[in-house]
């Protein structure tokens, strides 16, 4: 279990992580979650992984689906979003500020190979073995001074385990 420097919570305790939307080129299967190789060099966000964004029932979409990156993908094989519910006891680290990101990177550092480069990023591979997910809030992404989470673009969650996500029967 992670040590005291990183504030862990559960989906239930966090309370703001409702229904999640995932769009992928393949059919959803719990086994595909967490199977991506983690970056060999430090990154603020893995370039591959199983990411979701919170579903907005009113607009029938998510922040990711409204993002420029999603719209520019031009993917003719794009599937309708799959709606997933995280189990309430799933553990996650919530990045809501630059301090949260720095705490995560300090506690589980992935340092640059040049010893003069003191920057650190989280070791995503190590985190994959410790927690169920990392959630980056809309507030953290909107903070102009938080260059670390700028790569996340929108509120989203990186899931490390598929057994904590339950596919919902209703489809948008």
C-alpha positions as CSV (number, residue, x, y, z in Angstrom):
1,X,0.0,0.0,0.0
2,X,1.3,3.5,-0.7
3,X,3.0,5.3,2.1
4,X,1.8,8.3,4.1
5,X,3.1,11.1,1.8
6,X,0.5,10.4,-0.9
7,X,-3.1,11.1,-0.1
8,X,-5.1,8.1,-1.3
9,X,-8.8,7.9,-1.4
10,X,-11.5,5.6,-2.7
11,X,-14.1,6.2,-5.4
12,X,-16.7,6.4,-2.6
13,X,-14.7,8.8,-0.4
14,X,-13.9,11.1,-3.4
15,X,-17.6,11.2,-4.3
16,X,-17.2,13.1,-7.6
17,X,-16.2,10.2,-9.9
18,X,-19.5,9.0,-11.3
19,X,-20.2,7.2,-14.5
20,X,-17.2,7.1,-16.8
21,X,-17.1,7.2,-20.6
22,X,-14.5,5.3,-22.6
23,X,-14.1,5.4,-26.4
24,X,-11.9,2.9,-28.0
25,X,-11.3,1.2,-31.3
26,X,-11.8,-2.2,-29.9
27,X,-14.6,-3.7,-27.8
28,X,-14.4,-3.1,-24.1
29,X,-13.1,-6.0,-22.1
30,X,-11.7,-5.7,-18.5
31,X,-8.6,-7.5,-19.6
32,X,-7.4,-4.6,-21.8
33,X,-7.1,-2.2,-18.8
34,X,-3.6,-1.9,-17.5
35,X,-1.9,-4.0,-20.2
36,X,-0.1,-1.1,-21.9
37,X,3.6,-0.8,-21.3
38,X,4.5,2.2,-19.1
39,X,6.9,4.9,-20.4
40,X,10.6,4.2,-20.0
41,X,11.3,7.9,-19.6
42,X,9.6,10.3,-17.3
43,X,6.3,11.8,-18.6
44,X,3.6,13.9,-17.0
45,X,1.0,11.6,-18.6
46,X,1.5,8.2,-20.2
47,X,1.0,8.4,-24.0
48,X,-0.8,5.1,-23.7
49,X,-3.2,3.7,-21.1
50,X,-6.8,3.1,-20.4
51,X,-8.3,6.6,-19.9
52,X,-11.9,7.6,-19.2
53,X,-13.6,10.9,-18.6
54,X,-16.7,11.5,-16.5
55,X,-20.0,11.1,-18.4
56,X,-22.4,14.0,-18.4
57,X,-25.9,12.6,-18.5
58,X,-27.5,15.9,-19.5
59,X,-25.3,16.5,-22.5
60,X,-24.8,12.8,-23.3
61,X,-21.1,13.3,-23.7
62,X,-17.8,13.7,-21.7
63,X,-15.1,16.4,-21.6
64,X,-12.9,14.1,-23.6
65,X,-15.5,13.7,-26.3
66,X,-15.9,17.5,-26.5
67,X,-12.1,18.0,-26.7
68,X,-10.2,19.2,-29.7
69,X,-8.1,16.1,-29.7
70,X,-11.1,13.8,-29.9
71,X,-12.7,15.8,-32.7
72,X,-9.4,15.9,-34.7
73,X,-8.8,12.2,-34.5
74,X,-10.9,11.6,-37.6
75,X,-11.2,8.0,-36.7
76,X,-13.8,6.3,-39.1
77,X,-13.7,3.2,-36.8
78,X,-14.6,5.2,-33.7
79,X,-17.2,3.4,-31.6
80,X,-19.9,4.8,-29.4
81,X,-18.7,5.4,-25.9
82,X,-18.9,2.6,-23.4
83,X,-20.2,3.6,-20.0
84,X,-18.4,2.2,-16.9
85,X,-19.0,2.4,-13.2
86,X,-16.0,2.2,-10.9
87,X,-16.5,0.1,-7.8
88,X,-16.8,2.2,-4.7
89,X,-13.8,0.7,-2.9
90,X,-11.4,1.2,-5.8
91,X,-8.3,3.2,-4.7
92,X,-7.2,6.3,-6.5
93,X,-4.9,9.2,-6.2
94,X,-6.6,12.5,-7.1
95,X,-4.6,15.3,-8.7
96,X,-6.5,18.4,-8.0
97,X,-3.5,20.8,-7.8
98,X,0.2,21.2,-8.7
99,X,0.9,20.2,-5.1
100,X,-0.9,16.9,-5.6
101,X,1.1,16.2,-8.8
102,X,4.4,17.1,-7.1
103,X,3.6,14.9,-4.1
104,X,2.9,12.0,-6.4
105,X,6.1,12.6,-8.3
106,X,8.1,12.9,-5.1
107,X,6.7,9.8,-3.5
108,X,7.0,7.7,-6.6
109,X,9.6,9.4,-8.8
110,X,10.6,8.6,-12.3
111,X,13.7,10.8,-12.7
112,X,15.5,11.8,-15.8
113,X,18.7,9.9,-16.6
114,X,20.7,13.2,-16.6
115,X,21.7,13.7,-12.9
116,X,21.6,17.5,-13.5
117,X,18.0,17.4,-14.5
118,X,16.2,17.5,-11.2
119,X,12.7,17.2,-12.7
120,X,10.6,14.3,-11.6
121,X,7.4,12.7,-13.0
122,X,5.4,9.9,-11.5
123,X,6.6,6.4,-12.1
124,X,3.4,5.1,-13.8
125,X,4.6,1.5,-13.8
126,X,5.1,1.5,-10.1
127,X,1.7,3.2,-9.5
128,X,0.1,0.5,-11.6
129,X,1.0,-2.0,-9.0
130,X,-0.2,0.1,-6.1
131,X,-3.5,1.8,-6.9
132,X,-6.5,1.3,-9.1
133,X,-6.4,4.7,-10.8
134,X,-5.1,8.2,-11.0
135,X,-7.8,10.9,-11.5
136,X,-6.9,14.4,-12.7
137,X,-9.7,17.0,-12.0
138,X,-10.9,19.7,-14.3
139,X,-9.6,22.2,-11.8
140,X,-6.1,20.9,-12.1
141,X,-6.2,21.0,-15.9
142,X,-7.6,24.5,-15.9
143,X,-4.8,25.8,-13.6
144,X,-2.6,27.7,-16.1
145,X,0.4,27.4,-13.8
146,X,0.1,23.7,-13.6
147,X,2.3,22.7,-16.5
148,X,2.5,19.1,-15.3
149,X,-1.1,18.2,-16.0
150,X,-1.5,20.3,-19.1
151,X,-0.8,17.1,-21.1
152,X,-4.0,15.6,-19.7
153,X,-6.0,18.3,-21.6
154,X,-9.3,17.5,-19.8
155,X,-10.6,15.9,-16.6
156,X,-9.8,12.2,-16.9
157,X,-8.9,9.0,-15.1
158,X,-6.1,6.6,-15.9
159,X,-7.1,3.1,-14.8
160,X,-4.6,0.4,-13.9
161,X,-7.1,-2.4,-13.2
162,X,-10.1,-3.6,-15.2
163,X,-11.7,-5.6,-12.4
164,X,-12.7,-2.3,-10.7
165,X,-14.7,-1.1,-13.8
166,X,-18.2,-2.4,-14.5
167,X,-19.8,-2.0,-17.9
168,X,-23.2,-0.4,-17.7
169,X,-26.1,-1.8,-19.8
170,X,-27.5,1.5,-21.0
171,X,-25.8,3.1,-24.0
172,X,-26.0,6.7,-25.1
